[in-house]
Amino acid sequence: MKKIILLVTLMQILGAPLIAQDKDSVVVLPEVIVSSTFKINEQVNRSFDDKFPDAYNVVWTKLNKDYLTRFMQVDVKHQALYRKNGVLKYDIIYMGESHIPKKIADLISNAYGAYDVTNAARIDRAGQVFWIVNLEGAHSYKVIRVDDNGDMEEVKHYIKS
């Protein structure tokens, strides 16, 4: 009998904190803001200002030894990566159909007339310029790659469900 009383008492002691908890309480943790400051290399800054003089909403991130920047120019989003010596590794411009040059838009329209352009990106990497274009049709999606020479390649094809 002592063992049963001891067991019941032990269960009450150990279980009491579980029973006493307020199930409807909400614990609000303080807001945490992670920030980091770093100095942009003067060569990178000069190179950026020369290439994108009218950029705004510029945000820099240190990426290993390189500098990644996201910004707006005119009304399109850019993402550019600079080496620490100021050399531009790539520039990606994100845009809608209205910003695609007529030559590229005509190529796409001739090859994929039944598809609509949903969005596009112009990539300039080491002087090589090409486009990645997302298309939507009645029954499928396509991702195509087009270079400035007019060479076109279907990269992905997805069937709508």
N, C-alpha and C positions, 0 to 999 in steps of 0.2 A: 504494500500500500504506500509506503514511503517513496518507493521508486516511481509510482504513478503520480503522486503529488509533486515530486521533484521534477518529473518530466513535464507536467502541465505548467508548473511555475517557470521552468526554463523556456518553454515555448512562449509563454506570455512575455517574458523578459526580452527574448530575441525577436519576437514578432511585434512587440509594441511599437518600435519605430516605423514598421511598415504600415501599421494600422493608423498611426498618428499623422502620417503625411497627408497634406492637403492636396488632393488630386487635381484640383482646379487652379492651383497656383502656377504662375508663369514667372520664370526667372529671366529677367532681361539683362543681358550682358552688355558691358560698355562697348561703344562703337570702336572698332580698330581700323585705323587708317595706315596703310603701308606706303611709305614714300621713301624715295631715294634721291639723293642729289649727286650729280656727277658733272664734271666739266666737259663740255663739248670741245674737242680738239679744234684749234684755230684753223687748220687746213680743211677739216670737215666743214666747219661753219662757213668759211669763205667759198668753198666749192658748192655748198648748198645754196648760199645767197646768190651766187652767179647763175646757177641752173634754174632756180625757182625764186626769182625776186619778188613775186607777188603772192607767195604762199602765206596762208594764215591758219590759225588753229594748229600750230606745229607742236607735236609731242615727240620727244626723243626718248629712246630706250637704249641702254647699253646691251649689246648682244655679243657675248664673248669679247673678242677684240674689236668688233665692228660696232657701228652706230646705226640703229634702225629708227626711221622717222615716219610718222604718219601725219598727214596734213591735207589741207584743202587748197586747191588752186582753181581759180575761176569758180566752177560749181561741181567739180569732180574730186573724189577722194584719191589720194596718192599714198603709196607706201614705198619708201626708198631705203636702200641699204648702202652705207658708205664704209669703206675700209678706213682704218685709222689715219692713213696718209691722205685722205680726202678723195680717193678714187671712188666713183659711183659704181657699185656692183650691179645693181638693178633698180629699176623704177617700174612700179605697177600702178596703172591708172584704172580705177573701177568706174564703170559708166553704164548708162542705159543705151538703148538703141539709137536715140537721137544724136549721140556723140560719136557714133561709128562713122568713119569717113565713107563717102559715097562709093568709092571704088570697092572697098571691103563689103559694104552693105549690098551692093549689086552682085558681087560674087556669091554671097550667102543666099540672096533672094533667088538667083538663077539655079543654085544647086538644091536649096531647101525651101522652095516656094510655099509649101504647105505648113511650114513652121514659123512661129513668131520668135523674135529675139526677146529673151527675158532679161538678160544682163550680159555684160562683156567686160573683159579686162585686156588692156594693152600692156604688154610686157616689153621693156627695153632692157636687154641684158647684154652688156659688152658690145653695144652697137647693133645687135641682132634684135629686130623688132618683130613681134608676132602677137596675134590676138587669140584669146580663148573666149569662145562665145557659147552661151547656154541657149538652147532652142527648146521650144515647147510646141508639140503638135497635138492632134486630136487623140492619138493613142500612145504617144511616147515622148520622151525627152532625149535630146542629143547634146553632147558637148563636142564642139569642133575647134580645130586649131587652124588658123589662117595666117600665112606670113605675107609680107609686103609684096612678094613676087607673085602672089595669087595662088600659091600652092595651098590646098585645103586637105585636111585629114580629119576623119571622125574619130574622136578619142574615146568617147563613151556613148552607150545607147541604153536607155532604160525604158521598159514597157510600163505604162500606167496600169495601176491595178483598179 
